[in-house]
Amino acid sequence: MNLRHIVFIVSSILATATAYGQILTKEDSLAANLNFKSNTSVLSGYGEVFANVNGRYGTGTVNVERMVMFFGHRFNKNFQFFSELELEDAIVGNGKVGAFSLEQMVLKMNLNRQQYLLAGLYIPRLGIINENHLPTTFNGNQRNRIETMVIPTTWRDLGVCLYGQSYAIPGLNYTLGISNGLNAENMNYSTGIRGGRFNGSMASSKNIAINSSLLQYYRNFRFQLAGYYGGSNRFGSIESDSIGLKSGVFSNPVALGDFNVQYLGKRFTAKALATYISIKDAQFINRAFGKNLAKSMYGAYVEGAYNLLKPLEGDLFSKQLWLFSRVEQLNLNYKIAENGIYDDFMKQFSVTSGITYKPTPGVAIKFDWQYLHTGDRNMALHVVNPFDPQRPFYNNNHFFNLGLAYSF
């Protein structure tokens, strides 16, 4: 769920909502202490469903991408509880690919009017949509490729994080968190660090990670600089020695840096993001687990959107029709390890354009077209069974998506 306003005091939250024409969800209201009864539970949620058509192969699917329910509780003015349960792809079990997971489970503890702690399974402030991932807040039916393949949204970890607002610099917010690390055994060249997340399930206590961010609001601009540094070896010293890995809380580290900026106007919005990941011990991870992990990977995108419907003055419930376009570039094999094999297929460029119609706050109807260009496959890494009919490989493909999203 969207925790974008937690770092502000109540007046700042309401001012931001008014400026950008967004109505707070019940979770935002709880985070802002707008539920004043001392024993008030909150129910909120979001979801999205869309149809996808592969224009090159003539195939397609219709799917419930996700349905998330939020439950919250306000113990008193200083302690609140937040939780989210997520169901993906509608069905879990019976041979289906669906997943049911806990997306967050945290206690928020207000230290003063400017600072608070989150403790539990929390979502660090990395990228734009990891923390703010309501489907009604981004354009396109699918989350952008950079914050799916490079920054593995939605990324959550077990730990504690301090959120604060600067006394000296208006609009400056910061976070500093500590959490469990990653699992190098499940990272790979084609999925990056995504598989290495524990997401709150049997996380290793042998390694840790730190994350931090600086977030500056200035007029209609939002600037963010964020970083992550954590160990990826879940084994102790004896097991590590046997497979040739270093041991320790920051052993075989993964480092991630992210910078993004957004302009949020009533008729025009724009955003840009760049991120880089370094895994300096990739060759040792490859040797230990038979992987082909790259030493570094990157991703970047820019997006612009224009509201074709002029909002009525002072009307937060005005209909909106956003025309948008986004350009993305990523490479999960940017620098391959000394014992790795480069796959040019993981260098990808895409353009996504479409419309987002919002008849009322909390509802979005979306249509988009996506063009995808990839490098050639390295057939040493893509095993083909000669006895099975295979689709031809194309460097260029395009997709059509039509869907519905909601949040409340």
N, C-alpha and C positions, 0 to 999 in steps of 0.2 A: 504494500500500500504506500501512499504518498506521504512522506514525512518531511516535505520540503520546508514547511513553515515552523518546525519545532524549535529552530534556533532563535526565533524571535519572541519577544514578549507580546502580549495579546494585542496591543495597539499596532505593532508592526505587522502582525499577521493580517489584521483586518484591513490595514492600508494597502498591503500587497494584493489582497484579494480584490479590493475595489479597483485598483489601478489596472489589473490585467483581466478583469471581468470573469474571475473564477469564483465559484461558490465552494465553500469548504465542505468536504465530506464529513461524516460523523467522526471518522478517525482524526481528521484535522481539528475538529472542534474539541475532542478529548485532549489532543496534544496541546492545544492552546488554552486548556483549562476553562473552556466555555460551558462545560456541564458542571453546574455549581452544586448539585446534590452530592453528598459525600458517599453515597452508595448507589451510583448510577452505572449500569452496564450499557455498552454501546454495540450495536450491530451495524456493520457496513460491508461493502464488498465491491467487486468489479469482475468483468468477464469480457470475452471476445470470441466470436465465431466468424469464420470466413471461408470462402471458396477460392481455390487456387487452380489455375489452368496453366500448364506448361505449353507455351506456344510452339516450341520446336518439336516436341514429341507428340503433342495432341492428347496429353493425359491430364488428369486433374483430380482434386479431392475437395470434399467439404468436411470441415472439422470444427469441433468445439476446442479451440486452442487452449483455453483455460477458464476456470471459474474459481474465484477466490472469495472466501468469507472471512471477515474481520470480527474479532470479539475483543472488547476492551472493557476496562473497569477502572474507576477512579476511587482509590481508597480514601484519599484526602487531598488537600491542595498540593502536597509534595510528592505523592506516590501515585503513579498510574501504571496500568498493565496493558500491553499491546500483544495481539497474536493474530496470525494469519494461517489459514489452511487452504492449500491450493490443489485443485484437481485438474490435471492436464489430459487432453484427448479423450475425455468423457468416461472411459471405462478402464479400470485396473484389473488385471487378471484375465482368465479365459483366453489366453493367447493374444490379448490386446497390448498395445504399446503405451497405454496410459500410465500416469504416475500420480501418486497422492503424497504430498509432502507438507512439512511445516516450513513456512516461508519466513516467519519471524516469531519470536517469543521473548519479549523483553519487559523488564521493569524500568520505568523512567523515574529517576529520582532528582527532583529539583533541588539544587544546591543553594541558589539564590535567583534573583530576577534575571541574571545574565548567563548562568551556567546550569547544566544538568548532566546527569550520567545515564547512559543506557547500559544495562547489564543483562546478558542472556544471549539468545540467538539474534544478532542484529545485522542490519544491512549497511555496510560502510559507504561513505560518500566517495564513490569512484565513478567517473564519467558523468553523463547527464541522466540516463534513465535507470541506472542501477537502483538509486534511491527513489527516484520519481518515475515509476514505471506504470502508472495507470494508463490503460490503452486509450483513454479519452484525451490524454495530454500529448501524444505524439502522432505525427502524420504517417500514413501508410498502415496497412494491415499487419505487417510483420515488423518487429523491432529492427532497427538498422543493423547491418551486418557487422559493423565495427564493434558495437556493444552487444554482440552475440558471439562472435567468433574470437575476437581479441580480448575485450573485457567481457567476461562470461556472465552477463546479466541473466537472472538475478543472483548475485553473489552474496552469500551470507555466511557468517562465522560465529563461533561461540567466544564471547569475551566481554570486555568492558570498553566503552568509548565515552570520552568527555566532549560535550558540545558546548560552545560558548560564543558570546558576542563581545567584541572589543568595546571597552569603555572609552578608549582614546580616539578610535577611528570609526565614524558612523558607517553602518552598513557592512562592516567587516565581521565575518563569522569564521570560526575555526573548529576543527575536530582533531582529536588524538585518541587512537584506539589501540588496544592490544587484543590478540585473538590467537586461536590455533593456526598452524601453518597449513601447507598443502601436502599432497601425496604424489611424489614424483613418479611413482610406479604406474599411475593412471594418466599421466600426461603424454601427449604424442604430437607428431609433426602435423597431422591433419586437423587436430582439434585444439591445439595449443594447451593452455593450462586449465581448460574447462573441466576435464575429467579429474583433475587433481583436487577439486574442492570436496570437502567433507560435508558441507551444508548442514552441520549439526549432528550428523550421524556417525557415531563411533570415531570421533576425531582423535588424532594422536596427541598425546601429552608430551611427546619427545621434542616437538618443535613449536615455535611461536612465530607470530608475525605482528608487525606494527603498521598502522595506516594513519594518514593524516591528510588534512585538507585546509586550504584557505579559500574562502568564498566572499567575494566583494560585490555588493549591490551599489550601482551608481546610476541614478536616474532610471532609464529603461534598460540598462545593461546589467548582466550577471556574469562575472568573471570567476573562474574556478581553477585552482591548481591543486592536484591531489597526487598522493604517492602511496606505494605499498612495498614493503620489504619483509620477506618471511622465508623460513626454512621449508624445505620440501622433503626431507628424509624422516620418515616416521619410525625408523628403527633405532635401537640402542647401539652402544659402542660395539658389542660383540657381533651382532648381526651385520652392522655396517662394515666392520673390518672384513668380514667373510665375503662381502660383495664389492669391496673396493670403494666404499663411500665414506665421506667424513661424517662424524656424528656431532651432535650439539643442537642447541635451540635454533640457530640460524644456518645449519648445515645445508649445502647445495641450494643456495638462496635463489629466490625469484624476486626480481625488482620490476616494478611497474610505475611508470609516470604518466600523468594525464593532464592536459590543459584544454579547457573549453571556454567558450564565450557565447552568450546568447543576447540577442536584442529582442525585447518583448514590447511591441507596440500594439495599438488597437487595430490597425489595418495591416501592418507588415511585421513579420517576425523573421529572424535569421539566427542560425546557430552554426558553430564550427567546433570540431573536436579533433585532437591529435593525441595518440597514445603510443607508447613504446614499452616493450617487455624485454628484459635481459635475463638469461639463464646461463650464467658463466660456466657452470659445471655440467653442461648438457652432455658432453662426451662421456663423462663418468656415469651419468644416469643412463645413457644409451647402452653402455657396456654392462651395467649391473642388471638392467631389466629387458635388454633386447629391444630397445626403442630406437626411434629415429628423430629425436627431439631437436629442434633448432636452438641455436644459442640466442637468437633474438628474433623478434617479430614486431610489426607495427601496423597501425591503421589510422586513417584520417577521413573525415567527411565534412562537407559543407551543405547547408540546406537553407532555402528561402521559401517563405510562404506569404500569400497575400489574401486578405479577406475580401471577397467580392461583394459582400453585403455590408453596407455602411451601418455601424452600430448606432442605435438611438442614444442620444445624450443621457447619461446617467442610468441607462437600462442594462443591468447585468444579465438579463435574460434574453437579450437580442439573439436572433438566429445568426449563425455564422456559416460561411461557405468558403473554405480555404483552398486555394490553388497552390500546390507546392511542387518542388523538385529538389532532389538530393543526389549528390555525387559522392561516391565512396571509393577508396583505394586501400587494400590491405595485402599483407604478405606474411603468412605464418612460417615461411621458410626464408626469411630475409637473410640471415646469416646462419648457415648450417654448421653443425659441429664437425670437428676433424674426422670423426668416424661416422658421419651421417651421409645421407644421400639426398640431394636436392630434388624437389618436385616443383616444377614451374606451375603446376596446376593450382598451388596454394597462393599464387600471386593473382589477385582478382580485382577487377574494376567493375563498378555497377552504377547505373543511373536509375533512380526511382522517381516517377512523377505521377500526380493524381490529384484527387479532390477529397476533402474531408468536410462533410456537412454535419453541423451541430444544430438540430432543431430546438434544443433546450440544453442547459447545462447538465452534464452527466450522460449524454447520449451522443454517439458519433456514428455516422454512416460513411463508410470509406470505399473508394475505388482507386486502384493504382496499377500502373504498368511498370515493370522492372526489366531492364536490360542488364545482362551479366556477361562479362568477358573474362575468360581464364586463360592461363598459360597451358602449354601442352602437358599431358600426363606423362610422368615417368613410369613406364610399364614395369620397371623392376619393383615398383611399390604398389601397382594396381594389378593384382592377380586376376587373370581371365581364364575361365573354364572353357576350353575350345569346343566342348560338347553341348554347351548351352548357347541358345541364341542370344546375342548381345546387341544392345542398341548401339548405333554408331556414336562416336564421340564428336561433339561440336565445341569449339572454343567460344562460340557466341550462342546465347540463348535468351529468351524473353518469356515473361510470365505476366498473367493478369490475376488480380486479386479483388474480390468484392466481399465486404464484411460489415459487421455490426459490433460496436463496443459500448459498454456502459460502466458507470461508476456511481456510487451513492454513499 
